[in-house]
Amino acid sequence: MTVATNNKLISVHPQDIKFQFELEKQCHCDLKLGNSTDQHVAFKVKTTSPKKYFVRPNTGIIQPWDSCVITVTLQPQRESPPDMQCKDKFLLQSTEVASHTDIDELPQDTFNKESGRTIEELKLRVVYVLPQSDSANTDVGSRQITDTSAVLQHVRSERDAAVQQTQQLQRELELLRQRRNRKTESGFSLRFALLVVLIGIMVGFFLNLSLSSPSTPSTPTN
């Protein structure tokens, strides 16, 4: 068997198996395997910790210039590794197979070192990444609270301005009413005074008329 490490048959993206690690929770990572040749390529994924991980599918055949996605699942862990450094490794093996080969018909020795095939091997490391930190969440929450406070302050300012405008309009309306009432009262007083003067003139005119009229002479009696 020949083992090649330059990985000409299959490309892998990403080349690190990265998990957002959380205690007591399953974590998943998807890997895209691409066949960059005009041959049918069989692959198999192995790990140093088979009880911790599930790989689906862990074996398959990729047609020429095609690709597939495999999902690596980390089982729930009760404790995190020291300094979040994981020592687990994965090994991706690939080899050319005949075009008519079915996945269920792969010989058991397809990836065996004594099979005489040319097998490429690619080692993949496992990386644990902490989820978004509490401090980051706190910062986001603080920004949200600050934004909400700013909105409330803006609303209060607009409300106060509207109240002040309403009060100013009420004061102006009251002044208009008072002015109108004063004009009405002064107009009534003027008309009343003119009427009294007119009546006085008429009374004086009739008195003068009656006083200036000549008396009728009396008829002499026989």
C-alpha positions as CSV (number, residue, x, y, z in Angstrom):
1,M,0.0,0.0,0.0
2,T,1.1,3.5,-0.7
3,V,0.1,6.4,1.6
4,A,0.0,9.9,0.1
5,T,-0.3,13.0,2.2
6,N,-0.7,15.7,-0.4
7,N,-4.4,15.0,-0.7
8,K,-4.9,15.1,-4.4
9,L,-8.2,13.1,-4.5
10,I,-10.4,14.9,-2.0
11,S,-10.5,18.5,-0.8
12,V,-11.9,19.3,2.7
13,H,-13.5,22.5,3.9
14,P,-12.9,23.4,6.7
15,Q,-9.9,21.4,7.6
16,D,-10.5,21.9,11.3
17,I,-13.4,20.2,13.0
18,K,-14.7,23.1,15.0
19,F,-17.4,22.8,17.7
20,Q,-19.1,25.6,19.7
21,F,-18.6,23.7,23.0
22,E,-21.2,23.7,25.7
23,L,-21.5,21.3,28.6
24,E,-24.3,18.7,28.5
25,K,-25.1,19.6,24.9
26,Q,-24.6,18.0,21.5
27,C,-22.4,20.0,19.1
28,H,-22.2,19.6,15.4
29,C,-19.8,20.5,12.6
30,D,-20.3,20.0,8.9
31,L,-17.4,19.2,6.5
32,K,-17.6,19.5,2.7
33,L,-15.7,16.8,0.8
34,G,-15.0,17.5,-2.8
35,N,-13.7,15.1,-5.5
36,S,-11.3,17.1,-7.7
37,T,-10.6,14.3,-10.1
38,D,-12.4,12.5,-13.0
39,Q,-12.3,9.2,-11.0
40,H,-14.7,7.7,-8.4
41,V,-13.3,8.2,-5.0
42,A,-14.2,6.3,-1.8
43,F,-13.5,7.8,1.6
44,K,-13.6,6.8,5.2
45,V,-13.4,8.9,8.4
46,K,-11.8,7.6,11.5
47,T,-11.3,9.1,15.0
48,T,-9.2,8.5,18.0
49,S,-12.3,8.8,20.3
50,P,-15.1,6.9,18.6
51,K,-17.3,7.0,21.7
52,K,-17.3,10.7,21.8
53,Y,-18.2,11.4,18.1
54,F,-20.7,10.3,15.5
55,V,-19.8,10.8,11.8
56,R,-22.6,10.6,9.3
57,P,-21.8,9.3,6.8
58,N,-18.4,7.9,7.9
59,T,-17.9,6.1,4.6
60,G,-19.0,7.0,1.0
61,I,-18.2,7.3,-2.7
62,I,-17.9,10.7,-4.4
63,Q,-18.5,10.8,-8.1
64,P,-16.0,12.7,-10.4
65,W,-16.0,16.5,-9.7
66,D,-18.8,16.1,-7.2
67,S,-19.0,16.7,-3.5
68,C,-20.8,15.7,-0.3
69,V,-21.3,16.9,3.2
70,I,-20.6,14.9,6.3
71,T,-21.7,15.8,9.8
72,V,-19.5,15.2,12.9
73,T,-21.4,15.2,16.2
74,L,-19.8,15.6,19.6
75,Q,-21.8,13.9,22.3
76,P,-22.8,15.8,25.4
77,Q,-19.8,16.2,27.7
78,R,-19.9,16.6,31.5
79,E,-16.7,18.5,31.8
80,S,-14.5,20.6,29.5
81,P,-10.9,19.8,28.7
82,P,-8.1,21.7,30.4
83,D,-7.7,25.1,28.7
84,M,-10.3,24.0,26.1
85,Q,-7.6,22.2,24.3
86,C,-8.8,19.0,22.6
87,K,-6.4,16.3,21.8
88,D,-8.8,14.2,19.7
89,K,-7.8,13.6,16.0
90,F,-9.7,12.5,12.9
91,L,-8.2,10.8,9.9
92,L,-9.8,11.0,6.4
93,Q,-8.7,8.2,4.1
94,S,-9.5,8.3,0.3
95,T,-8.8,6.0,-2.6
96,E,-9.9,5.5,-6.2
97,V,-12.5,2.8,-6.9
98,A,-14.1,1.5,-10.1
99,S,-17.0,3.5,-11.5
100,H,-19.5,0.7,-11.0
101,T,-18.6,0.2,-7.3
102,D,-21.5,0.5,-4.8
103,I,-21.0,1.8,-1.3
104,D,-22.5,-1.4,0.1
105,E,-20.1,-3.5,-2.0
106,L,-16.8,-1.9,-0.9
107,P,-14.3,-4.6,0.0
108,Q,-13.5,-4.7,3.7
109,D,-9.9,-4.2,2.9
110,T,-10.5,-1.1,0.8
111,F,-8.7,1.2,3.3
112,N,-6.4,-1.6,4.7
113,K,-2.7,-0.9,4.6
114,E,-2.1,-4.4,3.0
115,S,-4.7,-3.9,0.2
116,G,-2.0,-2.6,-2.2
117,R,-4.1,0.5,-3.1
118,T,-2.8,4.0,-3.1
119,I,-4.5,5.7,-0.2
120,E,-4.4,9.3,0.7
121,E,-4.7,10.3,4.3
122,L,-5.5,13.7,5.8
123,K,-5.4,14.4,9.5
124,L,-8.0,16.8,10.9
125,R,-7.7,18.3,14.4
126,V,-10.6,19.1,16.7
127,V,-11.1,22.7,18.0
128,Y,-13.4,23.7,20.8
129,V,-14.7,27.2,20.7
130,L,-16.6,28.8,23.5
131,P,-20.1,30.3,22.7
132,Q,-20.6,34.0,22.8
133,S,-19.3,35.2,26.2
134,D,-21.6,36.5,28.9
135,S,-19.7,39.7,28.9
136,A,-20.6,40.1,25.2
137,N,-24.2,39.4,26.0
138,T,-24.1,41.9,28.8
139,D,-22.6,44.5,26.4
140,V,-25.4,43.8,23.9
141,G,-28.0,44.1,26.7
142,S,-26.5,47.3,27.9
143,R,-26.6,48.8,24.4
144,Q,-30.2,47.8,24.1
145,I,-31.0,49.4,27.4
146,T,-29.2,52.5,26.4
147,D,-31.0,52.7,23.1
148,T,-34.3,52.2,24.8
149,S,-33.5,54.9,27.4
150,A,-32.6,57.3,24.6
151,V,-35.9,56.6,22.8
152,L,-37.9,57.1,26.0
153,Q,-36.0,60.4,26.7
154,H,-36.8,61.5,23.1
155,V,-40.5,60.6,23.6
156,R,-40.6,62.5,26.9
157,S,-39.0,65.6,25.3
158,E,-41.6,65.6,22.5
159,R,-44.4,65.1,25.0
160,D,-43.2,68.0,27.1
161,A,-42.9,70.2,24.0
162,A,-46.4,69.3,23.0
163,V,-47.8,70.1,26.5
164,Q,-46.0,73.5,26.4
165,Q,-47.4,74.3,23.0
166,T,-50.9,73.3,24.2
167,Q,-50.6,75.5,27.2
168,Q,-49.4,78.5,25.1
169,L,-52.3,78.0,22.7
170,Q,-54.8,78.0,25.7
171,R,-53.3,81.2,27.0
172,E,-53.6,82.9,23.6
173,L,-57.1,81.7,23.2
174,E,-58.1,83.1,26.7
175,L,-56.6,86.5,25.7
176,L,-58.6,86.5,22.5
177,R,-61.7,85.8,24.5
178,Q,-61.0,88.6,27.0
179,R,-60.4,91.1,24.1
180,R,-63.6,90.1,22.4
181,N,-65.6,90.5,25.6
182,R,-64.1,93.9,26.2
183,K,-64.9,95.0,22.7
184,T,-68.5,93.7,23.1
185,E,-68.9,95.6,26.5
186,S,-67.5,98.8,25.2
187,G,-69.6,98.7,22.1
188,F,-72.7,98.1,24.1
189,S,-71.9,101.1,26.5
190,L,-71.3,103.4,23.5
191,R,-74.6,102.4,21.9
192,F,-76.4,102.9,25.2
193,A,-74.9,106.3,25.7
194,L,-75.8,107.4,22.1
195,L,-79.3,106.2,22.7
196,V,-79.7,108.2,26.0
197,V,-78.3,111.3,24.2
198,L,-80.7,110.8,21.3
199,I,-83.7,110.4,23.7
200,G,-82.6,113.5,25.6
201,I,-82.4,115.5,22.4
202,M,-85.8,114.4,21.3
203,V,-87.3,115.1,24.7
204,G,-85.8,118.6,24.7
205,F,-86.9,119.2,21.2
206,F,-90.6,118.4,22.0
207,L,-90.4,120.5,25.2
208,N,-89.1,123.5,23.3
209,L,-91.7,122.9,20.7
210,S,-94.6,122.9,23.2
211,L,-93.3,126.0,25.0
212,S,-92.8,128.0,21.9
213,S,-96.3,127.3,20.4
214,P,-98.7,130.5,20.6
215,S,-101.7,130.2,22.9
216,T,-105.2,130.1,21.3
217,P,-107.2,133.4,21.8
218,S,-110.4,133.1,23.8
219,T,-113.8,133.8,22.1
220,P,-115.6,137.0,23.5
221,T,-119.0,136.4,25.0
222,N,-121.9,138.7,24.4
